[in-house]
Amino acid sequence: MTLLTLMFSTGTDEIVEKKAFFGSMIFETVKKDNGALGITTGVENPVPLIVLFLVITAVLAMIKATYRGLKQRREQLLNEAGS
């Protein structure tokens, strides 16, 4: 999504090099010898992307553990109330 935003935020004849997400993604346009415009997109520094993946994984694991704990506690309370 970020690369698409960078791509559509440039003009038609601009020669630019734009970076996003802490320098991890790059969008670059270069004028070629025949007058055409060359476009390069990709990942320049994967560290921020890896950190984001790890943080999201940790947060989702904590949410799942909390949900399971609350569900078990609810079942325990319902069993105690029923007996």
C-alpha positions as CSV (number, residue, x, y, z in Angstrom):
1,M,0.0,0.0,0.0
2,T,2.8,2.4,0.9
3,L,4.6,1.8,-2.4
4,L,1.4,2.5,-4.3
5,T,1.0,5.8,-2.4
6,L,4.6,6.7,-3.3
7,M,4.1,5.8,-6.9
8,F,0.9,7.9,-7.3
9,S,2.3,10.9,-5.4
10,T,4.9,11.7,-8.1
11,G,4.4,13.7,-11.2
12,T,4.6,12.2,-14.7
13,D,8.1,13.6,-15.6
14,E,9.7,13.8,-12.1
15,I,13.0,12.1,-11.4
16,V,12.6,11.2,-7.7
17,E,13.8,8.8,-5.1
18,K,11.3,8.4,-2.3
19,K,11.6,6.2,0.8
20,A,8.9,5.2,3.2
21,F,8.5,3.3,6.5
22,F,11.8,4.3,8.1
23,G,13.7,3.9,4.9
24,S,12.7,0.2,4.3
25,M,10.8,0.7,1.1
26,I,12.0,2.7,-1.9
27,F,10.4,4.1,-5.1
28,E,12.7,5.6,-7.6
29,T,12.3,6.9,-11.1
30,V,15.2,7.3,-13.5
31,K,15.5,8.8,-16.9
32,K,16.8,6.3,-19.4
33,D,19.0,6.9,-22.5
34,N,16.1,6.6,-24.9
35,G,14.1,9.2,-23.0
36,A,11.8,6.7,-21.3
37,L,11.3,6.7,-17.5
38,G,12.5,3.7,-15.6
39,I,10.8,2.8,-12.3
40,T,12.3,0.8,-9.4
41,T,10.4,-0.3,-6.4
42,G,11.3,-2.6,-3.6
43,V,12.7,-3.2,-0.2
44,E,15.9,-1.4,0.6
45,N,16.3,-2.2,4.4
46,P,14.2,-5.1,5.7
47,V,14.9,-4.5,9.4
48,P,11.9,-2.2,10.0
49,L,9.6,-4.7,8.2
50,I,11.0,-7.6,10.3
51,V,10.5,-5.6,13.5
52,L,7.0,-4.7,12.6
53,F,6.2,-8.4,11.9
54,L,7.7,-9.5,15.2
55,V,5.7,-6.8,17.1
56,I,2.4,-7.6,15.4
57,T,3.1,-11.3,16.1
58,A,3.8,-10.7,19.8
59,V,0.7,-8.5,20.2
60,L,-1.6,-11.1,18.5
61,A,-0.1,-13.8,20.7
62,M,-0.8,-11.8,23.9
63,I,-4.3,-11.1,22.7
64,K,-4.9,-14.8,22.0
65,A,-3.5,-15.8,25.5
66,T,-5.6,-13.2,27.2
67,Y,-8.7,-14.4,25.4
68,R,-8.0,-18.0,26.3
69,G,-7.4,-17.1,30.0
70,L,-10.6,-15.1,30.1
71,K,-12.6,-17.8,28.4
72,Q,-11.3,-20.4,30.9
73,R,-12.1,-18.1,33.8
74,R,-15.6,-17.6,32.5
75,E,-16.1,-21.4,32.3
76,Q,-14.8,-21.8,35.8
77,L,-17.2,-19.2,37.2
78,L,-20.1,-20.7,35.3
79,N,-19.3,-24.2,36.7
80,E,-19.0,-22.8,40.2
81,A,-22.3,-21.0,39.9
82,G,-24.1,-24.0,38.5
83,S,-23.0,-26.4,41.3
